[in-house]
């Protein structure tokens, strides 16, 4: 009996160690985690249209900033908003979708020489679209589009380098967001 208990205990400890390692390896980057090592270039799907965002005036109402990461590297969920849905955040960029007016919001959050980019895909086959905000760190920009009201959009937030005309990780994805705003 004692030998069997020891095997069970070792098995439980081994399983717990494997679980802890998998959690540590799979933890997503938060907005404050600068990428380590070399940045990874991202190839967007063929046919992706790219548009420069229009800078928003400093006194214009902008989406609430994403919450700061909590200890442990996880970010709290953004508070519900009736103006901007699907707030998505990664190192250097934030983005969301305003359902009335079909406005894509992009914010550059780092002074690193790159710009914020929000790539939008639909669930109905429309070509992907990239909204690139080159207005500088701490500022929001918008792209005004027109999507089908019965469709859904998904956001991909990442970095853009205008010197090389290329997109870079880290990146984050939202879930599907209804264009009409009705969940």
For each residue, the residues with C-beta under 8 A, 3 or more apart:
1: 4 5
2: 5 6
3: 6 7
4: 1 7 8
5: 1 2 8 9
6: 2 3 9 10
7: 3 4 10 11
8: 4 5 11 12
9: 5 6 12 13
10: 6 7 13 14
11: 7 8 14 15
12: 8 9 15 16
13: 9 10 16 17
14: 10 11 17 18
15: 11 12 18 19
16: 12 13 19 20
17: 13 14 20 21
18: 14 15 21 22
19: 15 16 22 23
20: 16 17 23 24
21: 17 18 24 25
22: 18 19 25 26
23: 19 20 26 27
24: 20 21 27
25: 21 22
26: 22 23
27: 23 24 73 74
28: 73 172
29: 33 35 90 91 170 172
30: 33 69 73 74 75 89 91
31: 66 68 69 75 89 90 91 94 109
32: 68 69 91
33: 29 30 69 73 91 170
34: 91
35: 29 39 91 169 170
36:
37:
38:
39: 35 159 168 169
40: 168 169
41: 166 167 168 169
42: 158 166 167 168 169 171
43: 167
44: 48 119 128 130 167
45: 48 128
46:
47: 127 128
48: 44 45 119 127 128 129 130
49: 127 128 129 130
50: 129 130 132
51: 129 130 131 132 143
52: 132 133 134 141
53: 104 106 131 132 133 134 135 141 142 143
54: 141 142 143 144
55: 133 135 139 140 141
56: 60 62 139 140 141 142
57: 60
58:
59:
60: 56 57 140
61: 83
62: 56 105 107 140
63: 81 83 84 87 96 98 105 107 140
64: 78 79 81 84 87
65: 94 107
66: 31 75 78 87 89 94
67: 75 76 77 78 79
68: 31 32 75
69: 30 31 32 33 73 74 75
70: 74 75 76
71:
72:
73: 27 28 30 33 69
74: 27 30 69 70
75: 30 31 66 67 68 69 70 89
76: 67 70
77: 67
78: 64 66 67 81 87
79: 64 67
80:
81: 63 64 78 84 85 87 96
82: 181
83: 61 63 98
84: 63 64 81 87 96 97 98 105
85: 81 96 97 98 99 177 181
86: 96 97 153 154 155 174 175 177
87: 63 64 66 78 81 84 94 95 96 174
88: 94 95 96 118 155 156 157 172 173 174
89: 30 31 66 75 93 94 109 157 172
90: 29 31 93 157 158 170 171 172
91: 29 30 31 32 33 34 35 110 159 170
92: 108 109 110 112 114 116 159
93: 89 90 106 107 108 109 116 117 118 157 158 159
94: 31 65 66 87 88 89 105 106 107 109 116 157
95: 87 88 104 105 106 107 116 118 131 155 157
96: 63 81 84 85 86 87 88 104 105 155
97: 84 85 86 102 103 104 105 120 153 155 174 177
98: 63 83 84 85 101 102 103 104 105
99: 85 102 177 178 179 180 181
100: 181
101: 98 144
102: 97 98 99 144 145 146 147 179
103: 97 98 142 143 144 145
104: 53 95 96 97 98 118 120 129 131 142 143 145 155
105: 62 63 84 94 95 96 97 98 118 140 141 142
106: 53 93 94 95 116 117 118 131 132 133 140 141 142 143 157
107: 62 63 65 93 94 95 116 133 138 139 140 141
108: 92 93 114 115 116 133 134 135 136 137 138 139
109: 31 89 92 93 94 116 137 138
110: 91 92 114 137
111: 136 137
112: 92 137 159
113: 161 163
114: 92 108 110 159 160 161 168
115: 108 132 133 134 159 160 161 162
116: 92 93 94 95 106 107 108 109 132 133 141 157 159 160
117: 93 106 130 131 132 133 157 158 159 160 167
118: 88 93 95 104 105 106 130 131 133 143 155 156 157
119: 44 48 128 129 130 131 155 156 157 158 167
120: 97 104 128 129 130 131 145 153 154 155 156
121: 126 128 153 154 156
122: 125 126 147 148 151 152 153 154
123: 151 152 153 154 176
124: 148 151
125: 122
126: 121 122 129 147 148 151
127: 47 48 49
128: 44 45 47 48 49 119 120 121
129: 48 49 50 51 104 119 120 126 143 145
130: 44 48 49 50 51 117 118 119 120 160 167
131: 51 53 95 104 106 117 118 119 120 141 142 143
132: 50 51 52 53 106 115 116 117 160 162
133: 52 53 55 106 107 108 115 116 117 118 139 140 141
134: 52 53 108 115 141 160 162
135: 53 55 108 139 140 141
136: 108 111 139
137: 108 109 110 111 112
138: 107 108 109
139: 55 56 107 108 133 135 136
140: 55 56 60 62 63 105 106 107 133 135
141: 52 53 54 55 56 105 106 107 116 131 133 134 135
142: 53 54 56 103 104 105 106 131
143: 51 53 54 103 104 106 118 129 131
144: 54 101 102 103
145: 102 103 104 120 129
146: 102
147: 102 122 126 151 153 179
148: 122 124 126 151 179
149: 179 180
150: 179 180
151: 122 123 124 126 147 148 178 179
152: 122 123 176 177 178 179
153: 86 97 120 121 122 123 147 176 177 179
154: 86 120 121 122 123 173 174 175 176 177
155: 86 88 95 96 97 104 118 119 120 173 174 177
156: 88 118 119 120 121 171 172 173 174
157: 88 89 90 93 94 95 106 116 117 118 119 171 172 173 174
158: 42 90 93 117 119 167 168 169 170 171 172
159: 39 91 92 93 112 114 115 116 117 167 168 169 170 171
160: 114 115 116 117 130 132 134 166 167 168
161: 113 114 115 164 165 166 167 168
162: 115 132 134 165
163: 113
164: 161
165: 161 162
166: 41 42 160 161
167: 41 42 43 44 117 119 130 158 159 160 161
168: 39 40 41 42 114 158 159 160 161
169: 35 39 40 41 42 158 159
170: 29 33 35 90 91 158 159
171: 42 90 156 157 158 159
172: 28 29 88 89 90 156 157 158
173: 88 154 155 156 157
174: 86 87 88 97 154 155 156 157 177
175: 86 154
176: 123 152 153 154
177: 85 86 97 99 152 153 154 155 174
178: 99 151 152 181 182 183
179: 99 102 147 148 149 150 151 152 153
180: 99 149 150
181: 82 85 99 100 178
182: 178
183: 178
